[in-house]
Amino acid sequence: MPKATSTSTTPASYEAALQELEQLVGRLESGDMPLEQLLSGYQRGAELLKYCRDKLEAVEDQIKVLDEGALKTWTPE
């Protein structure tokens, strides 16, 4: 059995956190993890989710500053 990921590790980037979160969700959904690993996996997933949300919020705040306080709707060209 693979060992659960340490909860004290900070992801290198948003993309790394998202990739780890996707892999973790796949393992959790497989149903093949013992209860103890499920709990630690859930905790790690919550940490990764918070990290991703915080990063997205920081980027949104930077965009607001660049757009002089008004968050504009993005439309693909």
C-alpha positions, 0 to 999 in steps of 0.5 A: 500500500502506498503511504499517505502524503504528508500533510505538512508539505506545501505544494510548489505551485497551483498546478502541482496542488491541483494535480496532487488533488486530482490524484488524491480524489482518484485514490479516495474514490477507488475505495481501496484505501484503509480507513486511516488513510482515507482520513489523512487523504481527506485532510490533505485534500482539504489543505490542497483545496484551501491552497488552490482557493487562496491562490485563485483569490490572490490572483483575482485581487491582483486583477482587481488592482490592475483593472482599477478596482472593477472586476471585469467579465472575461470573454474569450476572443 
